[in-house]
Amino acid sequence: MPCAKARLLTLTSFVAAGAFLTGFGGFARVAVAAATPSPSPPPPDTAEKAVKLLRTSVLAPHSISYVGQLETILFSTNRAQAMIVRVEHRAPNLTRRWYVAPESLYGDYTVTRGITTFEFDTKNSRVVTSRNPALEDQLAAGDGLALIMQNYRAVMGNEETVAGRKSDSVLLINKHTGERALRVWIDDATNLVLKKEEYRPNGSVAAEIRFDDIRYTASIPSDVFSTAVPAGYTRVNGHDYASPTSDVNRVVKEAGFKPFVPKYLPEGFTLVSADVATVSDVKTLHFLYSDGLRALSLFENNLGAAADFGKMKPQVVSFEGHEAKYVEDGPTTLLAWQEHELHFALVSDLALRDMVEIATSVVP
């Protein structure tokens, strides 16, 4: 089952890897902006330009190398907390992230080589190795953009300067609700995403990720991406993700138990993929639903592996006679419960009330 620290680290990696259009995680917030009316539909030529920019930005990290500092600010009801990461990326698929802040992560770093990520936990003297084939799935990136455009319309914004670079901004608005969901700022020269803002339904900022500085260069020593295990460190197997697939029947057979799926999903959401991940030696079935921008993950297992809330203190919510536990990490909510001898966990940036409605429909 997912843990809070993993979701926090994941959010920062999305812009660094170029996968700015999906993902979830976070905690904290400083201010709430008033909801603003959605812009009128853009002229066709402007909309085409916006979609083209999004498409090129998805592919940019596969040809653009850089060194920069990335700041993530995650917003909750009463505070804001920042995470600062030093990023070195050599195209197409080598990335090192060194955590500068907060203090609890200082000195830790990750190295991603293709589909494999090595997490160097300096405080516990261990290296956690994970494999995720989706990191190099170009077809999935294209399909994801198609799903986004089914449910969102793209609007060109004003030119701005981010990290000293001239950038165009693109706003994405939900076609079903009329609410703004995401704005990205894309480097005019390289098409790399330099800044991203995620919004809540009321228009307030849920998360901001931006480069404070960036330098484009391919002259990054190979030693930077070394995955050699330091003396005194222990190597640990982390999450070993299977290749996501739409062949749900095959994945269910691999899981070895009868799963349950939601009967209700918010408008625009659809099943994107399924896979079986081994988490702490327990086979966990994972269904991923999305409307292109927002994601909903449903985890299930039949071996008593409950969700890991980390150091966060869960709260309780009841539905259909069940007592579920949940934590809200800024824009992300983790909701976990047990029934029919299965453990369930939902992870999403949807509102808690929506997640409870979804959970209620899983086992009606």
CORNOR-V679777 format. One record per residue. OMEGA is omega in degrees with one decimal (none if undefined). Layout:
omega
OMEGA
OMEGA
//
This chain:
omega
-174.5
176.2
-173.8
-178.1
-179.5
-179.7
178.6
-179.8
-178.9
-175.2
-179.4
-176.0
-174.2
178.4
-179.1
-179.5
178.8
-177.2
-172.9
-172.1
-178.8
173.5
-178.5
-179.6
169.6
173.9
172.1
174.9
-177.4
-174.7
178.3
177.4
176.8
178.0
-178.5
178.9
178.4
177.9
176.0
179.0
-175.8
173.5
-176.9
-177.2
177.9
178.6
178.7
179.5
-179.1
-179.7
179.2
178.6
178.5
-178.2
-178.4
-179.4
177.5
-175.3
-172.7
-176.8
-179.9
178.3
-176.3
176.8
-175.8
171.1
-178.3
175.8
-173.3
178.2
176.5
174.9
-177.7
-168.2
173.4
-171.1
-173.5
-179.6
174.1
177.4
-176.0
171.7
-178.2
-176.2
172.2
-173.7
172.4
-175.6
175.1
-177.0
6.9
-167.1
175.6
-179.0
172.7
178.2
-179.0
-172.1
-177.7
-179.1
5.6
-176.0
-177.7
179.8
-173.9
177.2
175.5
177.1
176.8
173.3
177.4
177.6
-176.9
-177.1
-175.2
177.5
178.1
-179.2
-178.0
-179.3
-172.4
-177.9
-179.8
176.8
178.4
176.2
-179.0
-176.5
178.8
177.8
-179.7
-178.2
-178.1
-179.4
-179.3
-177.2
-179.1
179.2
179.1
178.2
178.8
178.2
179.7
178.8
178.0
179.0
176.9
-175.8
172.7
-171.6
-177.9
172.3
-175.5
-179.1
176.5
176.5
-178.4
172.0
178.2
175.6
178.5
-178.5
178.6
-177.3
175.7
-173.4
170.8
177.2
178.1
179.1
177.8
-174.4
-179.1
-178.6
-175.7
-175.1
-176.6
-177.9
174.1
-174.7
-171.9
169.9
176.9
176.9
-170.4
-179.3
-179.5
-172.8
-172.6
-176.9
176.7
176.5
-178.6
-178.3
179.7
172.4
174.0
-175.5
171.7
-179.9
-179.8
177.6
-179.8
-179.3
177.7
-179.2
175.2
176.5
-177.5
170.7
172.8
173.3
-179.4
177.8
-178.8
179.3
174.3
-177.7
177.9
-177.0
180.0
179.8
179.4
-176.0
179.4
178.0
178.0
-179.2
-178.6
177.8
179.3
179.8
175.5
177.5
-175.8
175.3
178.4
180.0
177.6
-174.2
171.8
176.3
178.3
-177.7
174.9
178.4
-173.7
-178.2
179.1
-178.9
179.7
177.9
179.8
-179.1
176.1
175.1
-179.4
-178.7
172.8
-178.9
-178.4
172.5
178.6
172.4
175.7
-177.2
178.7
-179.1
178.1
177.0
-178.4
-177.6
174.6
175.7
175.1
179.2
174.9
-177.7
-177.3
177.4
178.3
175.7
-178.1
178.6
-176.0
172.6
178.4
177.1
-178.7
167.8
-179.7
178.1
179.4
-178.5
176.8
177.6
174.5
178.0
178.8
168.9
-176.3
-176.1
173.9
179.0
-178.2
179.6
178.4
-179.1
-178.9
179.8
-178.3
-179.6
-176.8
172.4
-174.5
172.9
-176.8
173.0
178.9
178.3
178.9
174.2
-178.6
176.4
179.5
170.0
177.4
-178.6
-174.6
-178.1
-174.7
175.9
173.1
-178.3
-175.8
178.3
-178.7
173.1
-178.4
178.3
175.5
171.9
-178.6
171.2
173.5
176.4
-178.4
172.2
174.3
177.8
-178.4
-178.2
178.0
-178.7
176.7
178.4
177.3
-180.0
178.7
-177.3
-178.7
177.2
-174.9
none
//
